[in-house]
Every structure is written in C-alpha cells, then in structure tokens.
Amino acid sequence: MLEFTTTLAVVVAVVVVVLILLVVLIRSYRTARPDEALIITGRTASKPSKVVVGARSVVYPFVNKAYTLSLASRSVQVTVEGISKNGIKLLLQGVAQVKVGGDEENVRLAAQRFLQQQDQIERYTQDILAGSLRSVVGTLTVEQIIHERAALAKSVQDVALESLNNQGLIVDTLQISSVEDDTNYLRNLGRPESAQVEKTAAIAEANARQEAAEKQAVSDEGIAIAQQRLAIRRAELKEQTDARQAAADAAGPLAQAEQRQAIIQREEQVAVRQAELKERQLDTEVRRPADAAKYRAEQEAAGVLAGRRAEAEARRADGLAEAEALEAAGRAEAAGVLAKAEAYAQFNDAAVIDRLVDVLPKIARELAAPYGNIKDLTVISNDGAGQLSRNIAGNVNDTVTLLEKMTGVDLRQLVDRISAGGRTSTTAASPSSPAAFAPVAVAVDGQHTEPVGSQVD
C-alpha cells in the first residue's frame, strides 16, 4: 500500500511538471501583429536584440525580454509661417502621414529613440517637417507655391528625409492644405484669373444650361412622341380588345340569330312545300271543279242571256209603245195646263174673286174636318162653345192671310176695290161677308152642330 501511494505521488508530480513546462512553453511563444514590431533582448553580446516583424518567436523565461514598437501610420499637422522668395509673408498648413520604417534597421533606430516614448514621434516629426517647409518656402515665389504644391511637398520631403531617416521614421505623404497671407496679395493675385475663371465658368454654365435645355427639349420631344405612340398603341389595343370583346359578346346572339335564321329558312322551305301541296290540292279540289262549274254556268248563262235578250227586246218594244202613249198624254195635259194658264191670265179681279169664293168653302171644310172626327167634346171656357167657332173662324182667317202671302194678292183689298166700284156678282162676295165664307157645319159625336162662326151659348 505504501509503495502504491509513493508511485502515485511520483506520477502526479511528473504530470504537474509536464503541465508547467507546457504552459511555460506556450507562454514563451510571442507573435508580432502586422502593424507592430517585436524586439527581443537578452541575447549574446554580438547580437544583443532580435527584431521580429509580423512573425512568431520564442521568448525564453528568465532569459529574454520582449518589447513591441508600433508601425502604424500617424497623422501630423504642420503649420508654418514663412517668407517667400519675393518677400511675401505666408501662412502654410499641411498634413503629413508619418510611421516607423518596416525594415529591421529603421525599427532598431526608432526603438533606440522612441521605444519608451512612442507618443513623441508626432511632435518630433512635426518639428522636422515645419523646419523643412519653412526653408523650402524661402526658395520659391508665391506663384510657384500656389501653382506647384505637389513640387513643394516633394521638396519638403526631400529636405526632411535625412533627418527622419536617422530616427528610423519615414514620411508616406505630405500635402499642403492651405496657403494664406495677411496682405491680400493672394486675393489680388488671383483676381484676373478669378475673373477669367468666373467668366469661363459663366460661359460654361450658360452653355451647359443651353445644352441641358436643348437636351431637355429633345428629351421632352422624345417623351411626347413616346407618349403619343403609347397612346396610339393603347388606343389600338383597346380597339382590338373592344372588337374582340364585342365579337365575344355577339358570338352568342350571332349563333342564336344564325340558328333562328336556319330555322326560319327551314320553315320557309316547309311553308313553300306546304303551299305547293295546297296549290296542287286547290287545283285538284277547287280550281278544276270550279272551272268545270264555271264552264257549265257560262253555257247556262249564255242560254239564259239569249232568252233574256229576246224578252228584253219584247219589253223594249212594249216600253216604246207605252212611252209614246205617255208622251201623247203629257202633251195633251200640258196643252190643257197652258190653255188654263192663258185663261187665268185673262182673269180680272172678279174672276179671281169668283175662284176664291169657290175654293174658300173647301178650305174651311178641310180646316173643320178634324173637329168632325171628335166623338165627345168638352169645352172648358167661360163663353161656352162660342170659343170653338171663333177658333175655326180664326183658322180660316189665317188661311186667307197665307194665300195672300203665297199669291202676292191682297184679297181683302181686292174685294173692297170691287165693292167700291159698284160691281157685284151673284157668284162673288166679300171674303169677310157670310156669302164669301159659307157656314161650315161641324159634326161632333156623329151629330150635326151649329155652323162654324155661329154663337154657341
């Protein structure tokens, strides 16, 4: 048991030592970054240090010691007041990019001077560059400084190169950012050129604007033409679309119309066929029998017409004879009327009175005839039946007045004129006398009554 414990302790001790050695070995390896240099000291007298840039190296514990030096670029601002070759005081400002050289020699030089004070590299470089710039400005005129800044910067680098290289430093770039003076020399110096530049700029700007306007006009014209073409194309597409849509919309109705047209044509064909059949049937059933009947009727009518013509001829002969007889009778009657008219024309007033006396009783009788048809007559009047006689007498008087109007002869005046002349006739009397108007009896209920004009109480 003791042996086992001893063996285990030895194993553990060995493992611990190995682990410690591994840790030490791992920690002994140092690697330099790309922007730094690793300086290892503690070596032999012939080679007191080792420079490692961007690589790995072993730093033995208790033997060597490692230091790092930054190789990164540093920005240095340079401001200098100097007098140019033509005696003008200038204020120049520039910017330089400075770094430690990447080779072993520059690293050793910079390590000797700046390893423990690397923050002094900017100030040191600024002093060297300011002195170099000041010395270079004195060898150049203002015009050269203004127009040849790149040459100025290179001259400054050339002057400062030796001083910086001795310190292990190099200048990557140097740019003169501004040149100013307090006497307006630079302003006046640049005025002609500025005016020319301004003029040139104005002309260039005007030309640019004109060119831009022309290009804009061309572009607008192109856009307008393109839009017009697009509108035309859209209209064509819309027209085609509308036409296709209309064709699609009309396809159904057109198909229906074509179907209806086909049906109509078929119906027309059927109707024509039926009409032909009916025509044949009509010809067979109606026309031919009708033609036969017509022929028979024409033959019968011809016979009847012949008989009627004979009868008409006979009637015509009879009618001519009858007409001749009537013509003879009419001539005779006309001769009598003419003779009577001529006789009337010879009448005098007495003859007219004679005819009136003959006619008036007849008229009075006709006027009283309606009363003779009365079966029972009741007269409602204060003066009894006398009113009836007066009504009849009034009718006779009205009739005389009507005759006077129709004949244009004043019968009363005619009678008065004859009476005044002392001429009387047994057959003529005054229309107002009892002889002129003979009493007319009225039959009422079939019995004879008082004559018309008599007093009835």
Buried (B, 14 or more C-beta within 10 A) or exposed (E): EEEEEEEEEEEEEEEEEEEEEEEEEEEBEBEBEEEBBBBBEBEEEEEEBBBBBBEEBEBEEEEBEBEBBBBEBBEBEBEBEBEBBEEBEBEBBBEBBBBBBBBBEBBBBBBEBBBEEBEEBBEBBBBBBBBBBBBBBEEBBBEBBBEBBEEBBEBBBEBBBEBBBEBBBBBEEBBBEEBEBEEEBBEEBEEEEEEEEEEEEEEEEEEEEEEEEEEEEEEEEEEEEEEEEEEEEEEEEEEEEEEEEEEEEEEEEEEEEEEEEEEEEEEEEEEEEEEEEEEEEEEEEEEEEEEEEEEEEEEEEEEEEEEEEEEEEEEEEEEEEEEEEEEEEEEEEEEEEEEEEEEEEEEEBBBBBBBBBEEBBEBBBEBBEEBBEEEEEEEEEEEEBBEBBBEBBEBBEEBBEEBBEEEEBEBBEBBBEBBEEEEEEEEBBBBBEEEBBBBBEBBBEEEEBBBBBEEBE
